[in-house]
Amino acid sequence: MTNFGQPIIRIEDANFENRGELLLTHLHEGIDMQPDFMSETLKNVFKLWKRPVNIATVMDETAQLFRFDGKEYTQHKLGEGPSPNPANEESSGS
């Protein structure tokens, strides 16, 4: 296990979908992110960024995009909506 069990997250795009939204990607190494920690992290990053925050990750062996816009959390499978083309899609084991 690398990074002492903490998820490795990087900034992918600071102008995602040309809307000033932040896109983060999670390097999935076989362990899904914990949903409660992820939602609180998105909420706190939103407070700093002041725009919607997105994170692309693999959850339940499916590439997904999670989003917080300041009011609500949404999620969808990648390929069903905005496509950030994260590098971690290749590591989903497909």
Buried (B, 14 or more C-beta within 10 A) or exposed (E): EEEEEEBEBEEBBEEBBEEEBBBBBBBBEEEBBEEEEBBEBBEEBBEEBEBBBBBBBBBEEEBBBBBBBEEEEEBEEBEEEBEBEBEBBEBEEE
